[in-house]
Amino acid sequence: MTELTANPDGRVVLDADDIRRALARISHEILERNGGDRGLVLVGIETRGVFIARRLAANIGQFEGFTPPVGALDPRLYRDDPDQASGQPVRPTSIPVSLEGRPVVLVDDVLYTGRTVRAALNALSDFGRASRIQLAALVDRGHRELPIRPDYIGKNIPTGQDERVHVKLAEVDDIDEVDLVRMSPVGTNPAVGAEA
């Protein structure tokens, strides 16, 4: 497999206003589908999924008058591809309430192969049997390897295998935007082209 490096000339596909509008829409859709259920729990997948879940909870608080609890989940130890769990320290999982019998919305920034979501579903079972689990993603980039489909999507962004979606959030990156970045084989200069 060819090693890839990021081309610095990515393009912005969602700006701060686009993200705000997408999260407001998803918040309304969550309320509509769950009938304003006050047992609702949002669980964000580390790292950016947690911040998105907090924003969704704040929106629900503004729209409905109650703010659902938000948990943080790092499912890397549950992955079926252990190489993905290495590299950075695993973050502690924090679920503030039992999930037993409660509706849960699992939140991630980018849905890609589905393997992270599968691992998160396995991890969630350690915290009780939810009445139902739904999936929200800010971006769905396709290329699923598992039969996983989000219930709520901010934006579908079809990508090539040589492209990456980088979600930037103010809480982590000091800016809200989503970039689509084309990757180039290591050692090539994407500005020059393929000819030598």
Helices and strands as residue ranges (DSSP letters): E 4-6, E 11-14, H 16-34, E 41-45, H 48-64, E 70-73, G 76-78, G 82-85, E 103-111, H 115-124, G 125-127, E 132-140, E 152-156, E 163-168, H 170-173, E 177-185
